[in-house]
Amino acid sequence: MEGPANDHLSGDQRGTWTARWSDGEFRFTILQNNINADGTAGGLYVIKNTMTMTGTDSGTGKFTFQILNNAGAVVFAGTGSFKATRVRP
């Protein structure tokens, strides 16, 4: 997986995903570099997601996230939920 930076204080997103077709579940992890205002490395965002398909083009899920400093220590963490809908032309 790849995604763009959120703003000038973050790097590109990189990640991996797996699917369990038997129960319609997808798991994906996204990593993103944090950049300090002076341009130096500011740590890492780690986001872990689990999504269950609720239809052909939709799903719901939960995620956890951590913000790590340059030494790898967690400085902030949390959880959340989301809904996803595929947009078709």
N, C-alpha and C positions, 0 to 999 in steps of 0.2 A: 504494500500500500504506500502511496505517496500523497502528500498534500502540501499546499503552499504555507508560507509563514502567515501568522495571524496579523502581525504588525511589524514595526521596525525593531521590536525587542524580542523577537522569536525567530527561530530558524525553520527550515522546511520540516514537515512531518514525515516520519518513516514508520512503517509497521508491518506486522504479519497478521494473517487471519487463518482460521480453520473453520470448517463446516461439519456439522454432524447431521447428515441428511435424514437420518431416521427420526429425529424429533424436530427438524427445522431450526436448529440452533446454530448460530454463528458466534465465534469468539474472536475478538481482535484486540491487539495491543498497539498503541501508538506512542512513539517517543518523539520529543521535540526539544531542541536546545533552547535555553533561555539566554538572552543576551542583555548584559548590563547597559545602562545609558551611555557609558564611556566606550562601548564596543567590545569589552572583555567578556569572557565566558561567565555566565551567571547561574549555571546549573542545568537541570533537566526536568522536563515534565514527563510523567509516566501515566498513561491512561489505559485502563483495562476495561473492555466492554463485553457484554454478553447480550445478544439479540435473538429473540425468537420470532420467526415469521408468523404473522397473523393473517396473511393473505398472499396472493401472488406478488403484489407490489407494496407490501407494508409489513412493519414489524414493530415490536416494542422491546425495550431493554433496560438494563441497569449498567452503571459504570462506577469504578473507583478511580481516583486520581491521587497522585503524589507529586509534590514539587521537591526536588532534591537539590541541595547545594553542591558546590564543586567537590566536596569531600564525599558525597554520596549519602549524606544524612538527610532525613525527611524534615523539611521545615514547615510543610503544610500538607494536609490530606483531606479528602472528603469523598462523598458518594453522590449519586444522582440517578435519574431515570430519563428515558427519552422515547419518542415515537419517531418512526421513519416511514417515509412514503417515497416511492420511486416516481420521478417526474419523467414523463414520456412526451416526445414531441407530437 
